[in-house]
Amino acid sequence: MKWPWGRSAFGNQSISDTNTSGHIFQISGTEGDVSINAEWPAPDLTKPGDLSIAPPTDHLGRPIHGRQRLLEELIKSVGDGESGVVNILCGLGGCGKSTMAMILADQAIKRGVNVWWISATSVNTLHAGMRQLSAVLGAPQRRLVRAWSGQESATDLLWELLSQQEKRWLLILDGADDPSLLAAADAPLSDGNGWIRPSLQSRGSIVVTSRDHNPRRWAPWCSLLPVEMLSQADATAVLMDYAGGYAGDSRDAENLAVRLGCLPLALRLAGTHIETNARVPWPGAITSYDGYLRALEAEITELFPELDEDSSTFGDRQARELVGCTWELSLSALEKRGISQARSLLQMLSHFGDSPVPIELLKLQVLDHFEVFKDATSTQLRTTVEALADHGLIDIRTSQQSVAGSAAPSASIALHPLVRDVGRYPGRLRTPRATYLAAATTMIAIGTSKAPQEDWASWPIWETLSDHAFYLLSEVLQENALRAGVIDAAAYGAYQSARFLMSRGEFERAQLEQVRALEALDRIVENGHPNSLTVRHDLAVSLSRLGRLTEAESELSAVRGEKTRIFGPNSPETLTTVHAYADVLWQQGELSRAEEQYRSILSVKDSTPSERNLLGTRNNLYQVLMEQGKLPEAVAEIDGFVNEAESHGIGGTAVAQARFVRARVRKAQARFDEAIAEFREVADHHSVTLGENHPTTLSTKHELGVALQESGNPDAACNVLNGVFVARGNMQGNDHPDTLATQHQYALALHEAGKSNEAQRHYRETFKRRLKVLGEHHPHTLATRFQLAVLLEESGDLKNAEEEFLNVLIGECATIGADHPSTLTTRMRLVNYAVIRQQWPQAFAELDRILAARRKMYGEDHPLPGDTEKMIAFLKANIPS
């Protein structure tokens, strides 16, 4: 089967290109940064999707046997005990840890406690759940993106939110068999800076279920609570609860319970088997405890003769073997009823990842092609799935999925980890493991090819798909004899899932998975194959978002060359990479080269304004022209676009965004009355269509404040910027980069209004928060530090001011380069100190270097090179003799 590898062609830009492909524009400068969204109204990404972190209810409603004391201890620690409790429910697989946690969750909810349930069976499910929890707790969109793209600590963000909770809360992490997944990167769990911590400063508690009962693998502040095997009496009661009242007397039940090792999962499977057969007693069906015991003994003798007669004490291996025997009896019973392919279907399901498997993934044509479920109809498939559920071998879970604006019921199949282990047991497989992997991989690839990518409501679907895709890619990479088509499918599913991670801003994880997808493709195609080029393109975009611009530029250049050779220079595939390449040039400050690349795209494509796929290129071009000082040219191009769009009846956000850029250009031209009027009109448009406090509305008002300030009306600017600052703080939080951008600009306006003390207070607060959120060397942090140095200079403290400017310069050279426009501004500031000391050779040498850099960047006609020339001439004319 062929996959739509070319899906990311020009016109459907890589879903990661949200910063520079026309959806969001980052406008950077010494005054801070502003994000303008060109595709609003869009769903608020801070709101949770349908990925559920509510506790499951699979086994509620049954009597509790043998766990009352442990349950009471847990309930006390959650409801009435001291905060900071981290309890580890540890024990064998199948001993009932998750069931205990489920009952605890139910009891806690009834006591008014907020309860969240997150699977910790893999890094994917853990990270997806923690991200969802952070969203539920009110994390602003930008901080979510930063935290899940490696720019900010996701664990710190979560705990910041948890510490602010006023109600008591309980966090349950289920299936954490590898405690290291809960620790911070490259740190032991005991450091207390990972996903679980002693929550002493909050009103919460944590419960973890795990097979790992080694105290050295946990932290000293974790309390290990062993979940032991049930007593014979309790195990007998559990078995009888599941089997019903007609399977025999309590003595027979006790004999079977003992033989099942008093293992709760085995008791559930055996009791469910008996009860299901008793409801419809097929000929030869097992409907009694004694009958099940005889069949079990025969099964053990045949399959696992090493299983001890005394099953009261055993380890995980024996538990798996015992569950394997109960599973075998259930499958044999189904085969006698004519449900002959239940075994193969269950074994194939066992080869998926740890997440539930959406039922819609089970494609009959794939099952038939790989001979997992031969010549089956949809009715037979449904009957088989329901029969497996009736026997307790799988759980069918239903939820409401919201896709494309409509809610629809969705069902998925969940397997107990021990049942999955048994289903993968090599000695029992009816079909070779490679075949099951091939079927599962193909179905995931089909699922990722059909799932919507631009609908944020589809994120819950992608949470599940990506978990399976990344797991199956790992399994495929470990196999040496898989067909090329299967490897291609595994790489494709991982590629699509990595794009999902990119859309959420998780570029670090995406980059790792893209590298693994390329590793798989390298086994079947050359590095220059179109499929590999598609992944390499997205990998380069991930690198650029991680700030690795040199690597990104090099890779995009190579991919562009290969695509030109294969598809031609003007193909959509090639132009996609040209656009991404131009974005990276822009980020690096290579403005003229970026302009050239954007224009090369527009010269090829039909430029009618109705073509949505060119809006990103156009708007990026406008920004680059403005940054180069080509203001009349930028205005002319924007005017042409707006006029043509309006003549075609096209308006809305696309035109409003172009007008926003035009107003910025007017501001740069010092045509402040026109700029202010246009900003007001665009802000009014957004206020009516999007709302007063919508991010796009606030961004436009921010720029209105800047225009008022630069027009010489700092008091009016203060009024506007203070309103935006307060609104952003309320809507997005005080640490949100947009809020800090406005606070920085507000401080500038206060400074110009003569309110230096208040300005300094806001600068210091902004600097403190930017240090925490963005880091010491981020350009925006350095911009605020620059302004603090200006205040020192104006106060007469020239020594400390020069030292601060030097610190800013060091940071800028390390991050954006010595010839970046912002760096050149800092270098100009430092020239003044050489002039003050009359160090003329040094001053003129540096001015000559700055002039050369500005001419190269802006050309001869830009005001900045002209200003530099005037300064040189003035100094030479006024050097003391």
N, C-alpha and C positions, 0 to 999 in steps of 0.2 A: 504494500500500500504506500502511496506517495503522500507526503505531508506538505501543506502550504507554507514551505520555508520562506517564500517571497512575500509573506504577509506584511512585512514592515516596509514595503516599498514607499516611495515618495507619495505623499497624500495620506499616508497613515503612519506618521512619524513614530519612531520608537517611543513607546509609552513612557520611557524615562526622560524624554526631552522636554519635561514640563517647565524647566527653568528658562529655556531659550528658544523653543520651537514655536513660540507664538501664543502659548497658553498662559505663561507667566513671564513677565519681563523683570529682570533684576536691574534696577537703576542704581548704580553705585557711584559714590563720590565722597568728598570730605564731609558732606552733610548727612551721610548715612545711606541706607538703602530702603527702597520702597518696592513692594510686590504688587503688580497690577495684573489681575486675572482677566483674560480676554474672552473666556468662554462661559462666564456666569450667565444666568444662575446655575449653579451646580450643587450637588448634595454637599452638605457640611461634613467634611471628612473627620471631624472630631466626634461625630455620632457613631455609636456602635452599629455594626451590621448584624446579620443573623447567625454569626458564629456564636454558639451558646456557651456561656460559662456558668450556666445554672446547673445545680447538681442533678444528676440523673435519678430516675425513680424506678429503675428496673426491678428491684427486689424489696420495695417497701410494701407494707401491708401484711407481711407474714410475722408470726410470733418470733421473738428473739430467744435463743437458747444458748446458755453458757457464756454470754457476753455482757450480762447486766452490770457487773462490777466495773469492767473496763469502760462500758458506755457511760456509766455514772461519773467516772473519773474524767472522761473527756468532756461531758456536758458541763461539769463544774468548772473546768478550766476555761471553757468558752463563755459561759454565761455569768459566772459569779467570781471566778478566780482572778488573780492578778494578770495584767497584760504582759506580753512578752513571751508567752508560752509557745514553744515549737515542739510538737509531739510527733514522733516518728512511729507509725504503726508498721511494724516489721514482722515478717514471717514468710512461710513458704508460699509459692504461687498456688492459688486456689484455696487458701485457708480462710478467706473471708475479709481481708483487709478493706477492700473497696466497699463491700457491703456494710461494714462497720462505719466507714466514712460517710456512706450514703444515709444511714440511719441518723448519725450525728448531725449531718447537714439538715435533715428534716426536723429534728428536735430543735436545733438552733434557730431555724427560720420561725418556728412556732413561738420562740421566745423573743422575737423581734431583732434577731441578729442578721446583718447582711452577710450572705454566704456566696462565695464564688468557687467554682470547681474547674480546675485546669488539668489537662492531661500532660504529664511529664515523661511520657514514654519515649519521646525523641526531642531533639533540639527544635525541630520544626513545630511540633504541636505545643511545646513549652513557650517558644517565642510568640507564636500566633496568639495563644491564650493570654500571655502577659501584655501583649500590645492591646488586645481587646479590653482587658481589665483597665489598663491605663486610660483608654478612651472612655470607658464607662465612668471612671473616676473624675473625668473632666479635663484630661490633658488637652491643651490647645493643639490644633492641627500641626503647626510648625514644629512644636517640640516633639510630637510623635514622629514626624519625618526625620528630625535631627537624631532622635534617640535610636531609631531603627535604621539609620544610615551610618552609624559609627561616629557622628559628630558630637554626641552627648551621651552620657551614661544612661542606658535604658533602665538599669536596676536602680540608679539614684532617682530617676524621674518617678518610677513606680513608688518607691518608698517615701518620696516627698509627698505624693498624693495620698498614700495610706496614712501618713502621720497627720494629715489634715482632717481625717474622718472623725466626725463627732459621735456617730453611732458605733456600737460594738460590731466587729466584723470577724469573719472566719474565712481564711483562704485554705482550700484543700488542693494539694498537688498529688494527683493520682498516678501511680506506676513509676515512681522515681527510682528505678532499679540501679541507676548510675548517679550517685550523689554529686559527682563532679559537674553535672549539667546545671546544678543549682548554684554553683559558685561563680564568682566574677572571673573573667578571662585571666588565665595564668596566675590564679590565686587560689589558695586552699579555702574550703568552705568555712573554716574556723575564723577567717579574717572578718566575717560578718558584713561583707560589702557586696554580696551576690543577690540572687533572687529571694533567698530566705535569710532573715536576720532576726536577732532577738528584738522583738517589736516593743521595747520598753517605753518608747515615747508615744505610743499610740494606744488605741483601745481595741487592739486586735490580737488574734492568735492564729497559729498555723498548724495544720495537720498534713503530714506527708505519708503516703503509703509506699512501701518499698520492700523488695525481697532482701535487701542488704541490711543485715543486722550487726555488722561489724562497727563497734563504737569508734574505731580509729578513722573510719571513712566519714563520720559525721562530726559535728562541732560540739564542744563542751556544753554549749547552751542548748543543745538538743536533748530531749528526753525520749529515750527509746522505750517503746511500749510493745513488748512481744505479743503477737496474736497467735496463741498456741492452738494445737489441735483440740477439738472438742472432746469432752469426756464421752464415754460410751453411752451414758444416759442421754446427754444432750445431742449427740450425733444420731441416736435412734429417734429422738423427737423430731429433729430436722428432716430425716429421711421420711418419716411418717407424714409430716406436713406436706411434703411434695408428692408423695405417692397416693395419698388419699386413704380412706378407711377400709378398703376391701382387698388389700394385698397380702394379708396374713396377720399373725399376732405379733406382739411386741418382741417376743423372743426371736422370731425369725428376722424381724427388722433389726434387732441388735446384732445378730450374727452377720448380716450383710453390712451393717454400718462398720463393724470392726474390720471386716475384710476390706472395706473401702478406706481403711486407715483413718476413719473419722474426719476425712478431708471434706470440707463443705462443698467445694465444686463437684467432687465425685458424687457426693450425696445428692446434690441437686440434679445432676445428669441422670443418675440411676432412678431417683424418685420420679422425675419428669417422664422418663422412659416408661416406667410402670404405669403411671397415671394416664399417659397418652394412649398406651395400648389397651388399658382397661376400658377407656371410653368407647373404643371401636375394636373389640377383640378379634383381630384377624386370626386365621388358623395358624397355630404354632407360635403366636405372640406370647411374650413374657409378661405376665400380669400379676406375679407374686414375688415376694422377697426371696423365697426359697428357690424359685425358678431362676431368678436373676443371679443368685449366688452360684448355682450350678453352672450356668452359662459363663459367669465371670471366671470361675475356676478353670474351666476348659480354655477360655481365651487366654488367661495368664499362662497356663501350661504351654500353649502353642506359641504365644508371642513374646512373653517375658518370663521365662522360667526362673530367672534370677531374682524376681520379686519375692521378698521374704514372706513366709507364711504369716509372720507377725507384722502386720502393717501399721501398728500403732505409732511407731517411730521411724521416720524415713526422711530423706532429703528431697530436693527439687527433682532429681532424676527419677526417683521412685514415684513422685507425685505425677510427673508427666506420663510415666508408663501406666500408672493406674487410671489416669484420665483417658489414656489411649485405649485401654480395655473397655471402659464404659462407652467411649465414642464408637468403638468397633461394634459393640452389641447394638447400639442405636442404629448405626448404618446398615447392619445386617438385617435388622427388623424392617427398615425402610425398603431394602432390596426385595425382601419377601413380599412386601406390599406392592411391588411393581415400580417403585421409585428407584430405578436402577442407577441413575447418574448422580445421586446425592453425594456419593463419596468423592467423585471427581470434582464436582462443583465446590464442595467444602475444601478440598485440598487446593484448588486453584485460589479460592478466597484467602486461604492461609498464606499465599505468596504475595499478597499486597502488603502495604505498610501497616502501621499500628492504628491509623485512623479508620473510622467507619468507611465502608465502601458504598458510595451512592448506587442504588439499585439501577438507575438509568445507565450506568456504565456497563452493565452486563448485556453486551450485544450478542444476539443469537448467531449472527454470521461469523463473529470472531470465535465464539465458543465452538461452533461447528467446524470452522476452518482448522482449528488446532485440535479437534477431536476431543475436546473437554466435555462437550454436551452435544452429542451427535444427533442430527435430524430432529432437533427439538422445536417445539412450538412455544409461543409466549405463554400459553396456558400451562404447558408442562414445566416451564421454567418457574412460573409463579407457584405451582403446586409443590415443586421441589424446595423452593425457598421457604414456603410456609411449613412444610414438613420438618425441615431442619430446625426452624424456630420452635415448633411444637415439642421437639425432643430436647430443647434447651441448648442445642449446639451453637446456635447463633441467636443474637437479639436483633429484632427489627425496631429501629428507632425512627420516629416521624417528627417532622418539624415543618414550619412554614418558611418557605424561601421566597424572598421578594426579588423578582427579576423583571426588568423592563417595566417597572411600575405596578406589577400585579403580584399578588401573593398566591402561591400554589403549594399544596402539600408535597413534601419531599420525604422519601424513605431511604434509609441506609442500613447496611448490615454491619453489626459490630460483633467481634469475636473476642472471647476471653483469651488473654495471653497464653494460658496453658493449652487451650484448644488450638490456637494458632501454632504453638510449638509442635503439638502432636500432628497437625496437618502438614507440617514441613518435614516430618520424620522420614529420612531417606528410605528406610527399609520398608515403609508401608505405601509409598507412592505408587499409584496405579499407572501414572504417566510420568515420563522423565521430568525432572525439575526444570530443565531448560524450556520445555513446552509450556509449563504453567507460567514461568516468567515471561515467555513470549506472548502468551494470551493476555496476561495482566498488563504488560507494557503497551501492547497494541491498544487495549481499551482505554488506558490513561491517555495515550497520544490522541485518540479520537476525541476523548473528553476535552482535552486542552485545545484542540482545533476548533471545537464548537462553542466553548464557553465564551460569553461576552467579555471583552477586555476593557472597554471604556465605560462600563456601567459599574459605578462604585458599589451598587447594591449586590453585585455578583462576587464581592470579595469573599464571603463565606464559602462559595463554591470553590474558589481558588485556594483557600486555606487547605481544604481537603485534597484537591487535585495535586497541589504542590508537594504536600507531605508524601503522597504515594509516588509522584514522579521522581523526587529526589531519592527516595528509598530504592526504587526500582533501578535507577541509574547506578546506584552503588552496587546492587546485586549484579547487574549486567556487566559492570566493570570487573567483577570477580570471576566471571565466566569466560572460558577460552574458546568455546565451540558454538557460539550463537550465530545465527544467520545475520547477514548484513542488514536486512530489513528490520530485524528486532533491535539491533544496535541503533539504527537510524531513528526508530520510534522512541527509544529511550532518550536519545539525545534531544529529539524534538520536544518531548514532554518536559524535559528539564529546561530547555531553552524558553518555552512558553511560560513555564512557572517562574523562571528567573525574571522574565519581563513583568510578571505580577509583582515580584519583590521590588523591582525598579519603580513601578508605579506607586508603591508605598514609601519610596525613599530608602529602602533597605539595600543600598548599593554594595555594601561590603559582602553581605551574604550572596547577593546576585552575582557578584564578580567571582566568588568561589565556585558557584554552581556552573557558571559559564565556562570556566576553565575545565571543569570535569566533563561538561558536554563536549567540549573540543577534544578532550582526551578520548572520549568514545568515538567521535567522528574520525579521529586520526587513524582508527583501526580499519576504516572502510573506504575513506576517500582521501584525496590529497588536501593539503592545507589551503590550496586555492580553489577548492570546490565551492560552488555557490552556497551549499548548506553551511559549510565552515565559515564562509565570508559573512553570512547572516549573523552567526553567533559572534564572530569577531567584531562586527560593527557594534553590537550591543555591549560587548565586553569593553570596547574603547569608550563608549558613553559612560559606563559604570566607572571606569578609571577617571574620566574627567570630573564626574560628580564627587569623586573621592579626593579631588585636588591633584591627581597625578597627571598633570596636563601634558608634560613632555611625552610620557608613555602613550597617552591618548592620541596626541597629534601624530606620533610615529605610526601607531597602529592604523588609524583612520587613513593616513596617506597610503599605507600599503594596501589596505582593503580597497580604497578608491582605485588604485592602479590595477588590481586584479579584476574588479568589476568593470572597469573601462575595457579591459582586454576581452572579457567574456561577453558583456552586454552592450558595450558601446558607451561613449562619453555622455550621451544625452538620455540614457534609459532611466526609468523611474528608480531602478535599483541603485544605479550609480549616484543619482541626484540625492537620494536619501543620505548617502555617506558624505556627499559634498556639503549638505546642510549641516550635518554634525561636525564636520571638519571646520566649517566657518564658525560655528558656535565656540569651538575650542580656541580658534584664533582670537575671537572676540574676548574670551576670558583671559587670554594671555596679553591683551593690550595691543595685538597686531591688527589695528583697526582698518588700515587700507587693504590688507590682504583679506580680512573678513568681508569687507565691502565687495571686493572683486569676486569672491566666491558666491555671495548672495546674488549678485548681479548675473553671474553665469547661470544660475538656476532660473532666474526670471527671464533671461533671454531665450531660454529653451522652451519653457512651458507657456501655454496660452494664458495671458495675464488678465482675463476677464475677472472682475471682482467677485463673481459668484463662486469662484473656485476656492473653496475653504482651505484646500491643501496648500495654497500659496500665502495665506494670511500670515503665517508664522515667519516665512522668509521676508515678506514685505516689512512687517513691523520690526523685525530684527535689523533690517537694512536702515530703516528710519533712525533707529537708536544709534547705529554705528555712524551714520552720517552726522548726526548731532554731536556725538562725542569727538568727531574729527573737526568740528567747527564748520562743516559745510551746511550752514543753516539755511540759506536761500534754496539750495538744492533739495534739502530735506522737506522744506515747506512746499516747494513746487510738486514734489512727488506725492506728498500727502494730499495736497489739494486735488491733484489729478485723480487719486484713488477715491477720495470722498465724493467728488463730483460725479465720477463715473458710477460709483456704487449707488448714490442717490438717484441718478438717472435711470438705473435699472430697478429701482424700488427696494434696494437693499439698505437696511439701516441696522438698528440695534447695537449690540455690543461691539461688533467689528468696526463700525464707523465711529462709535464713541471712543474706542481705543485709539484709532488713528487721530481723532481730534485731540485726545489727551496728549499724544506725542507732539502734535502740532503746537499745542499750548506750551509745552516744554521748550520747543524750539523758539517760539516767540519770546519766551522768558530769557532764553540764552541770547536772543537778539536785542534784549533790553526794551522790547516792545511790550511793556508791562500791562498797559491798559487792555490790549488785545488778549494777552495771555490770561490775565485775571478774569476777564469776561468769559473766555472759553472754558477755563477751569470751572467757573461757577455753573455754566450751562451743562457741562458734562456731569458735575456733581449733582445737579438737580435731576438730570436724567437718571442717574444711578439711584438717587434717593427714592424716586417714584417707582422705578422698575425693580430695584433690588432691596431697598430699605435704607434707613438713615445710618444704621450701624453695620451695614454689610462691608466686608473687607475692601471691596473695590471702591465703594463710596468713600470710605475713610482714607484710602490711598489717594484718591483725587483731591480730597480736602487737604490732605497733607501737602500735596504739591501746590495747592492754592495758598496755603500758609507760607510756603517757601517763596512764591511769587510776590506776595505782599511784603515779605521781609526784604527781598532784593530790590523791590521798587522804592524802598525808603520809608516804609510804613511798618516799623517793627511792632508798634502797639497793636495794630490790627492783626498782624501775624501771630502775636502772642495769644490773642483771643481765639483764633482759629486753631492753632497748634495745641493749645491747652485742651480745647474740646476734643480734638482727635486723640491726644495722649490719654485723657481720662476714659474715653470710649474704648480705645484699644486695650487699656489696662483691665477694664471691666469685662470685655468680650474675650480677650486672648490671654490675659495674664500679664503681670508686670515684667516677667522675664522673656516675653515673646520678642523675637528680633524686630518685628514691626513696631511694637510699643517702644522699644529702645531707640529705634530710628527716629520716631517722632519726639521722644524725650531729648535726644541729641539736638534735633532741629529746634525744639522749643528753647533749649539752653542757648543756642546761637541767637535766637530772636531776643531773648532776655538780655543777653550780653549787648546787643546792638541798641536795646532800649535803655541802656544805662543801669540795668539791674544786675551788676556783676556778682554780688554775693549770692543771689538766688540762682544765677546762671552757673556759678561754680558748684553750688550744691547739686544741681541736676547733672552737671558733667560728671561729678564724682560718683553719683548714684548710677549713672549710665555706665561709666567705666567699670565699676564694681560688678554690675550685672553682666556686662559683655564679657568680662574676664571669665565669669562662671559659665555663661551659656556658649560663648563663641571661642574662648581661648585667648591667650596672651598675644598671639601673632596674627590673629584674624584681621584683615584690613579695616573692618568696622571698629574693632577695639582700638587699633592704632589711630584711627581717625579721631576718636574721642580723646585719646592720649595727646594727640597733636593739639587739640583745642585747649587742653589743660596746660600744655606748654606755652601756648599763646597767652593765657591768663598770667602765667608766671612772668613772661616777658613784659607784659604791660604793667605788672606791679613793680618792675624794676629788678626782679631777681633774675638777672641775665645768666648767672652761672648755672643755676638749676634749670633754667629754661633751655639753655644750649644742651645740657646733659639729657633732658627729656627728648629734645628733637633728635639727638643722636640715637637714643634708644628706639624712637619711632623709625628712624632710617634703617637701623640694623634689622628690625622686624620686617620692614617692607622689602628690603633687599633679599631677605631669606624666603619671602612668600610670593611676592608679585614681581620681583626683579628690580634692578637698579634704574631701568629706563621706563618703568611704568609711569603714567601721568601723575599718580599720587606721590610716587617716590620722587619725581622731579620737583614737585611742589615743596617737599620737605628739604630737598637739596638746595633749592633756592633760598629757603629760610636760613639754612646754615651758612650760606654765602655771606649773609649780613654780618655774622659774627667774625668772619675773616676780614670783612671790610672795617668793622669796628676796631679790630686789632691792627688795621692797615697792613694786612698780609696780602699785598696786591698780586704777586705772582700766583699764589694759591687761589685767590678769588677769581682772577681772570681765567686761569686754567679750568676751574670748575664751571664757570659760566660758558666757556667755549664748548665744553662737553655737554652741558645742558642744552645749549642752542643747537648743537648738531643732533642730539636725540630728538628734540622737538621738531626740527625741520624734517627729520626722517619720518616721524610719526604723523605730523599734521600737514606738512608741505609749507611752502614759502608764504602762502597767503593767509594762514591762520593767525589770529591775534596773539597767541602765546609766543611763537618765535619772534614776532615783531616786538612784543613787550620785552623779551629777553635782549634783543638787539638794542633797544632804547636804554635799558639798564646798563649795558656794557658801555655804550656811548656816553651816558651821563657820568659814570664813574671815571672814565678816562679823561673826560673834560674837567673833572673836579678833583683829580688827585693832587694832594698838597705837594708843592714844590719842595 
